[in-house]
Amino acid sequence: MKVTIERDVRDQAARQLAEQGLTIDETMRMVLEQAAGGGPDFGALVPNATTVEAIEAARRGEVVELGTPAEALTELNRDD
């Protein structure tokens, strides 16, 4: 099955999704995975403010390397 979407609709959707830190491909993957599991949860497509900030920080290159999963857990559980 092939789905045809008008270019302006696709572009507007892409802009809206980008504001939420998502691409069309990522969104469609999530919808299809949800549908395969019993039905889409469209609320899951809207990241919260913390997630949006983390996505934006990563895109700016502001990432923290934590090493192995064990090292990451140690760092995340460290009391400062």
N, C-alpha and C positions, 0 to 999 in steps of 0.2 A: 504494500500500500504506500502510495506517495501522497504527501500532504503539501498543498501549495498555500503559502502565506503571502499576502501582499507585502511588498518591500517596506512601505511606511509603517505597517503594523509590526513587522519583525524588528525594524529599527527602533520604534518606540518601546517595544518590549525589552529589547536589548539594553536600552538606556535605563529603563526602570529597574531591571534586574541588576545592572552594574552598580546602581546606587545602593543596592543591598549586598554587594560583593559577590554577585553570581553571574554566570554566563548562561546563555540559552542552553548550551550543551549540558552544563551541570544541572540546571533546572529540569530538563527533560529526563536526565538520568535519575534524578530523585523521584520524579513523578512515576516513571516506569518501575523503579524499585518498589515504591509504595504500592502501586497497582498490583504488582506481582505478589505482594504480601497481604493483599486483602482490600486495598483501596487507598487512594491518595489522602494524605493529611496535609491539606494546603497550608495550614498554619506552620508546618515545618519548613516551608519555603521562605519564611520571613525571619532572618536572623535577628537576635536581640542586639542591643547597643554594644555590649561587650564583644560579641562576635564580629560585628561590623568594624569596630575599632581594631581588633586583632587582624582582620583581613587587610584593612587599609595600612596598618603598620607594616605588615609583611610585604605589601606591594611597594612601600617606600624603602624597603630593605632593612627595616628595623626589626631584625629577628635575633633571637637568642639561641645559640647552639647549646643543647643540653647533653649531647653525647648519646650514650646508650639509654634504653628505657629505664634501667636501674638508676643510672646517674641522674636522669631527668626527675624521677620520683624523689630521689634524695634532695635535689635542689628545690623542687616544689614544696617539699615538706619541711624544709629548713626554716627555723625560727630566726628572723632577723632582729 
